[in-house]
């Protein structure tokens, strides 16, 4: 399956909601073991919230090796590739360690209290 990101979210791949739209389209395919290509042709702006929602949360249910094997990302600017790599590394850590998730929740909770 090939998914052209611009056709779903337009030129700006920024928000969690837009990332969720992409996630909902690709997750069933990946879960079934089907290869997916995310094509970023024409996407001018991208941000980590989008990539966290679209790709990062896939690691909740997929092994990193399966994600690497099944998901191909094309035509993403170099800087976007760096952000995506960081998103994937953070997601691996987050979903593989209950202690990490608990510590992160505590920090975020403490930050919310302070604001």
C-alpha positions in Angstrom: 0.0 0.0 0.0 1.3 3.5 -0.9 -0.1 6.4 1.1 0.6 9.9 -0.2 0.7 12.0 3.0 -0.2 15.3 1.2 -3.4 13.8 -0.1 -4.5 13.2 3.5 -3.2 16.2 5.4 -2.1 18.7 2.8 1.3 20.5 2.7 1.6 20.7 6.5 2.1 17.5 8.5 2.1 19.1 11.9 -0.8 18.1 14.2 -1.5 15.1 16.3 -4.9 14.8 14.7 -3.4 14.7 11.2 -0.9 12.1 12.4 -3.8 10.1 13.9 -5.5 10.1 10.5 -2.4 8.6 8.9 -2.0 6.1 11.7 -5.5 4.8 11.4 -5.0 4.1 7.7 -1.7 2.3 8.0 -2.0 0.4 11.3 -4.4 -2.3 10.0 -2.2 -2.9 7.0 1.0 -3.2 9.1 -0.8 -5.3 11.7 -1.8 -7.7 8.9 1.9 -7.9 7.8 1.4 -5.8 4.6 4.1 -3.4 3.5 3.2 0.3 3.6 5.0 3.2 1.9 4.5 6.7 3.4 5.2 9.1 0.6 5.9 12.7 1.7 6.0 14.2 -1.8 4.7 17.8 -1.6 4.8 18.0 2.2 6.6 21.2 3.0 6.3 21.3 6.8 6.4 18.5 9.3 6.6 18.3 13.0 7.3 15.7 15.7 3.7 15.7 17.0 2.5 14.5 13.6 5.2 11.9 13.4 4.6 10.7 16.9 0.9 10.1 16.2 1.5 8.7 12.7 4.5 6.4 13.3 5.7 6.5 16.9 2.5 4.9 18.4 2.8 2.0 15.9 5.5 0.6 18.3 2.9 0.1 20.9 1.7 -3.0 19.0 4.5 -3.7 16.5 8.0 -4.8 17.1 10.7 -2.4 15.9 12.0 -5.0 13.5 8.6 -5.5 11.9 8.1 -1.8 11.6 11.5 -1.4 9.9 10.7 -4.3 7.6 7.1 -3.2 6.6 7.2 0.6 6.7 9.0 2.6 4.0 9.2 6.4 4.2 9.9 8.2 1.0 10.5 11.8 -0.1 10.9 13.1 3.4 13.4 15.9 3.7 16.7 15.1 5.5 15.6 17.1 8.6 12.4 15.1 8.6 14.3 11.9 8.5 16.2 13.0 11.6 13.0 13.9 13.5 11.5 10.6 12.5 14.5 8.6 13.7 14.3 10.4 17.1 10.5 9.7 17.3 11.1 6.0 16.6 13.9 5.8 19.2 11.8 7.6 21.8 8.8 5.4 21.0 10.9 2.2 21.3 12.0 3.3 24.8 8.5 4.4 25.8 6.7 1.3 24.8 9.3 -1.2 25.9 9.7 0.0 29.5 6.8 0.4 32.0 9.3 2.2 34.3 10.1 4.7 31.6 6.4 5.4 31.0 5.7 5.8 34.7 8.6 8.2 35.1 7.5 10.2 32.1 3.9 10.4 33.4 5.3 11.7 36.8 7.4 14.4 35.2 4.5 15.6 33.0 2.2 15.5 36.0 4.6 17.6 38.0 5.0 20.0 35.2 1.2 20.4 34.9 1.0 21.2 38.7 3.7 23.9 38.3 1.9 25.7 35.6 
